Amino acid sequence: MNIGTLIRRYRKNQKMTLKDVAEKASISEGFLSQVETDVNSPSVNTLIRICNALGIEAGDLLTQVSKKKKIVIIKRSDWEDVDLSHTGFATQRFFAPEDREVVDSSVLVIEPGKSIPARKNIKNGQEVLCVLKGKITLVLGEETRSLGEGDAVHFWSNPKRQKITNANSTVSFVLWVGTM
């Protein structure tokens, strides 16, 4: 998690607009948007003004940033404890949404015959799949590829026609990595 992500979270939790916070902090709406998306970094004085506008302490914000997880491990023993919903699949994410800036990743757990649809709202995204256990079928546009244990594939996302299906008779586990 970074400063911009935290600022946006506090702002949205308080149901404040960019304009509300920008006016209270005496900065432009555009600059605040750039701070929230990590395009630009505020000076210390500006950060304090933004935090004051949000009613939070700048020191507390910096402490939260410094305590973010730097590494997450999913042990193989964790695979068996996954609670599969009615959809027949689950994802075990490595990082929370606010910590996924460039790359997203998870272990996909898929019941036999079930599919995981493509990610929504992805443009020019790249994805990598590595079958850890079981077999899957990847449908990507007009192409269909079968992958078994140990197989990996790197491809450009095709949200209009893409899905990953468990082609095995037992639960399949797939390492998935994708750009945002």
Secondary structure, 3 states (H helix, E strand, C coil): CCHHHHHHHHHHHCCCCHHHHHHHHCCCHHHHHHHHCCCCCCCHHHHHHHHHHHCCCHHHHHHHHHCCCCCCCCCHHHHHHCCCCCCCEEEEECCCHHHCCCEEEEEEEECCCCEEECCCCCCCCEEEEEEEECEEEEEECCEEEEEECCCEEEEECCCCCEEEEECCCCCEEEEEEEEC
